[in-house]
Amino acid sequence: MRVVFFGTAPLACPSLAALAGSQAYQVAAVVTQPDRPKGRDLQLQPSPIKSEAIRLALPVLQPERARDPAFVNKLEEFQPSLIVVAAYGQILPASILDLPDHGCVNVHASLLPKYRGAAPIQWAMLNDEAETGVTIMKMDPGLDTGDILSQRFTPIQTADTGQTLHDRLAQIGAELLLSTIPDFISGKVVPRKQPQEGSSYARKITKEDGRLNWHESAPSLWNRVRALTPWPGTFTTMELNGATRLVKVWEATVEEHTEPLPGKIIRADKHGIVVGCGANALRILSLQLEGGRRLTAQAFLTGHGIKPGEALK
């Protein structure tokens, strides 16, 4: 079966590799976003999917806009029987959705209709969900509103971060994709409408989402630290040597504390920096001063005098 693959973000890489490694599919082309400037020197960098496609020796197309008629005409030349989409970053027009014999299927990292949109993994953790998963859906013109073909669940574990959950869901998505396509093509799987109730939208995460509001509860802040690791990371500010410095919080745990003391340092020792919250307290285990390197709390305290009673903001 001839397949064209649309993807951009790292989540899509295992799905592309799985398709390319299967004798049942011929990946005729890979479509991804154009190279974008990144880093301090703003040099153009390929998307993770472009790098993966090059590794797999697959043709790459990089239209600025997928709905560009010239690109759609180019896509028709590949005569795909199926288009597979995973974390591509653009809504596909009807001219593409209707092009393959079997339409377009999407690998989405949530249990639809929950968390449609750009950041389902982070928002599931931010909202303290007990579980999440992957949905393979048949695409329509809406934003993640297509009919469900299959789903697979996974618990969100206390040790999970946004990165570990991402990696697990990426692998689950690749496995579920390969098991779903044959049943979908044969008609064994009948697409089912998404439920009307329970839908939610997972907007794109911004750097400002990483700011820790110490008036929130400690469990809420703990979820934020985990969900936004490694990007954009969570941060707060503290006074050091008379200057306000930004500090990135990498790892933390929840600690019981009866009195609400938002932002106040309760203890600072080799076991961590305990900060009061709107409810309970957060023990910071590793952190990074702006411009510095990541340190354990104990190592950080060796170089920076922080005392109980001081405040983070």
Sequence and secondary structure as in RCSB ss.txt:
>XXXX:A:sequence
MRVVFFGTAPLACPSLAALAGSQAYQVAAVVTQPDRPKGRDLQLQPSPIKSEAIRLALPVLQPERARDPAFVNKL
EEFQPSLIVVAAYGQILPASILDLPDHGCVNVHASLLPKYRGAAPIQWAMLNDEAETGVTIMKMDPGLDTGDILS
QRFTPIQTADTGQTLHDRLAQIGAELLLSTIPDFISGKVVPRKQPQEGSSYARKITKEDGRLNWHESAPSLWNRV
RALTPWPGTFTTMELNGATRLVKVWEATVEEHTEPLPGKIIRADKHGIVVGCGANALRILSLQLEGGRRLTAQAF
LTGHGIKPGEALK
>XXXX:A:secstr
 EEEEEE SGGGHHHHHHHHT TT EEEEEE    EEETTTTEEE  HHHHHHHHTT  EE  S TT HHHHHHH
HTT  SEEEEES SS   HHHHTSSTT EEEEESS TTTTEES HHHHHHHTT SEEEEEEEE  SSSS SEEEE
EEEEE  TT  HHHHHHHHHHHHHHHHHHHHHHHHHTSS  B   STT  EE    GGGGB  TTSBHHHHHHHH
HHTTTTT EEEEEEETTEEEEEEEEEEEEE  SS  TTBEEEEETTEEEEE SBSEEEEEEEEETTS EEEHHHH
HHHS   TT B  
